[in-house]
Amino acid sequence: GLMDAPVRRYARKAADAALELLYPTRCVGCEMPGELVCDGCRAALPWIEQRRACPVCGAAFGNMTCTGCEGDWEPRATVAALGFSGAAARMATCLKDYHELRLAPVNAAAMLVALEEAAFWPARDGRPRFDAGSVDAVCFVPATSEAYARRGYDHMELTARELAALLGLPLADALARDVASDQRDLGRSGRAANLAGTMRVVEDVSGLRLLLADDVVTTGASMREATRALLARGAAEVTACSLIRVW
């Protein structure tokens, strides 16, 4: 009835308060009690300066000469927020591997900061690297079904949903991912070969201008394979965004 919703909200708040007493929130960077990312760790985040970043692959300091992509990159532009160190690395891994789902809006907000800064700098086509008015929907590089079953959630779906809400754009759950071998011990060419053909488009993306989100970009193999799949199925263009860029 009408009383059910307030009762559920009260019960949820009471449960949250009890959990906070038993397991206080701690900073993912330094374990200081209080916030997921404390003031000190926020101040020390390794932000990538967009004016210095590669307009193609998003690597820091790649605006003049980039060894991360050498101009060979399928997304129209790539915007990355943070380097892979300290609290930034923990922001990615704690959401992905340690079930700290409250980090999804935190990570999305960091990506939004980078996108808003990148709006002032040109991509290789001369247009802004990001323009919310030129994007129709947000999509994401998905977890494999195996990883989803193991975790019980897709960390990038959660993050992309938050990012889409911040941008006022719809979320397009457009991609599915087949199982590939572990990427961690593979080089650039090995990662690309390992992922070839593993991304499938499962929604109609014809004519859409998409913002493709991922958590960590290293060689870019996953993001590039996802972009190839989207473009092959008729997407008009793909701009990419990641929380972390390793270079």
Beta strands, then each sheet from edge to edge (+ up, - down):
strand 1: 78-82
strand 2: 137-140
strand 3: 175-177
strand 4: 199-201
strand 5: 209-217
strand 6: 237-245
sheet 1: 1+ 6+ 5+ 2+
sheet 2: 3+ 4-
end
